[in-house]
Amino acid sequence: MRYSGKIVRTPNNPRNWVTIACSRAAVCLFLILHSSHLSASSQTSPRSAYLRTGQFPGVRFNSGLTVCDEELLNGRWISRYWDSSGQIVADIQVDAERHQMETLPVDAFKLEMEGQELSGTWRWVGENESEVKNPDGLLVTVELESSTRPVRVRIRTLLSGGPVMVRWLEVTNTGQRPTAISNVSPWAGQLWHTPNYAERLPPNSEDIYDIGYAQYSKWGYEGAWRFDPVVNETKIISGERGKSGWGHPTFFARNNATGEWFAASLAWSANWKISVTSKVEKSTVDRSDSIDRPINEARLFFEMGPNSVDPVLRVLEPGEMVKTPETHILCMKADLDHVTQALADHVRRDILPRPPAEHVFDVEANHRGYIVDHETEAGIDREIDMAADIGAESFFIDAGWYGAEPNHWYDNTGDWYAGAWLPNDIAPIREYARKKGIRFGLWVEIEAAGAASKLRKEHPDWILTRNGQPIANGRHLDVGNPVVTKWMESEMARIIKKYDLDIFRID
């Protein structure tokens, strides 16, 4: 199965994607071996959080065989290490690297307020854990406050028991005046530290890390992923369409020396930016026995978060709290097939709403194709006949059923009434589908106002603009306008009720 990386949002669960998949037996063994480090709530489930106090307070997160260790170091909340095999690195071993951490981009999140980066200003407030439902998991909360600005941050980490963890921030303005988030990365830091990588690669190879990403943000190219080596450089991946679409706020990272994978995705449908940086060092050292021994090590760092051409992402009023988009990270040692299956398993289990029991998976037929914009009632009925013959359980009329003119579905959006080429409206087609035992649905692009639509002519003030100028060819409604939002909601309700739909689609 090929995972395209599409993001799915639902009203009840606005999360995005991630994963699950590991051996129950291996998890149970892991829990037994490390039970002395587990919190009480995790004794019966493969997820836990181990709190460290003292000079460098921190938390080790365990979910299935994934381990993520973080701590507060000189005002920075940093990532100490990740592991995909359940191995816990001894503190003495990690402590030896602490002096290096101070000079590396290992902050486990980034927050900038009014242009000021707050890394180095964080103070420990506390930590707590709770079991949550829908999706199920152990929610671990670390609370920090800034010593230079009236800002508190709750770092929320959801552990579901598999190779994926979910992270978001809750940022609170504790001051007496408004302030603004100018940049934020809910999760960041070091993914890999790979010492002695040359021993596990072909001779003279420095292709340690490969980064996979979607090449295009065009319809029909969702599966066109590309993998590039990243050696002593920073790879920038971004989405600048201003709305959700066919690009993916997602990257895959492959460690060619260890066989491990990271996959990270941001639950965000506006502009976004991902930065992945590789540092590779290779040298020799003269030992006392006069033998030159090679020394080589590599590290991979990342940041990802919402992005904007504006200097401000979000203004916070005094006392206001805002939740950032979630970051979903998979850490796994497996081949790409198992990684993508794990992602799909998580989407099915923790992201998508539970389907009705009577039809868990529908075989769907969509009328678009060779008839495209030449819809007629008889033509669509023939499509329904073919759908019934192949055993389809649902049938959709896609773009083209609405507006004043045929063959102009793109320009007709916003006028959600059947066109003159369907003189009997939609009801006879719906009933024909049901007679054939097939559920019926319609496609609507509720946020759009096409160039030829009455909606656009009657409400030019509803069009989304920047600096007074329409964006995206003037086709998109301003959903930040409460009048527009109210119309959209009422229009969706009207369409569903009028056409007695079994399924309503916005894609």
Order of alpha helices (4+ residues) and beta strands (2+ residues): alpha-beta-beta-beta-beta-alpha-alpha-beta-beta-beta-beta-beta-beta-beta-beta-beta-beta-beta-beta-beta-beta-beta-beta-beta-beta-alpha-beta-alpha-beta-alpha-alpha-beta-alpha-beta-beta-alpha-beta
